[in-house]
Amino acid sequence: MNKIIAITGGIGSGKSTALEILNKLGYKSFNADIIYKDLLLNEDFTLEISRALSVEPILIGGRLTLDRKAVAALVFKDESALNKLNSITHPLIMKEMIKRAKECDGLVFCEVPLLFEGGYENLFDCVFVVKRNNGKRFESVVKRDGKSLEQVKSIAQKQFDYNKISQNEHTFIIENDGDEIRLAEKLKVAIQQIEN
C-alpha cells in the first residue's frame, strides 16, 4: 500500500518540524525545496529559468548554475517574474516529487509550501495543513531567517490564506499550538485516521 500525503502551511507554521517528526517516526519524506535544488543540477533546467527571467547564469566549478540571489531579488519585487518562475519550476518539481514518492511503500509525506496556490492538492491521497498562530509563526521566522518582522509579515500577506481551509476526509488540520511532543501526538492521531 502506498499513500502520498502532502504537508503544507504558511511561513513559520512548522511544516519542516512536522516532516522531521515524521522522519523520526520512520516515514519516508520528500521536500519540494530539496527536489528543486536537485533539478537545478541540470544545466538545461537552469538555462530555461535564466532565459525566462533574463538573469545571467553563473559558472561554479565549470558548471552553469542559477544565480539564485539575483532570481530571489527579482521575484521579490516583481510579481510577474515570480509567476513566470513558478510556472516553469512547480510542475517539474511536483512531477519529480510524485515520481519519487510512488517508488516508496507505505505512507509517504511530501512538504509542499505552495500546494493550494498551484492547485496540486488533488495529486495527493490527502493533505496535512499545519497551522500556527501568527505571533508564533512570525517570531520563529525572524529567529530562523534573520528577517525583520515587517519583512515576514509582508511575505505572509502574499501567501495563501489557510484559514479558508477546513478539515474533511481529504484534508487534516494540524494545529501547531505547543511543543514538538504535542505536534507529534497530533500527527500520530491524523495518521491513525488515514490508516483506519
Buried (B, 14 or more C-beta within 10 A) or exposed (E): EEBBBBBBBBBBBBBBBBBBBBEEEEBBBBBBEEBBEEBBEEBEBBEBBBEBBEBEBBEEEEEBBBBBEBBEEBBBEEEEBBEBBBEBBBEBBBEBBBEBBEEBEEBBBBBBBBBBBBEBBEBBBBBBBBBBEEEBBBBBBBEEEEBEEEBBBEBBEEBBEBEEBEEEEEBBBBBBEEEBEEBBEBBEEBBEEBEE
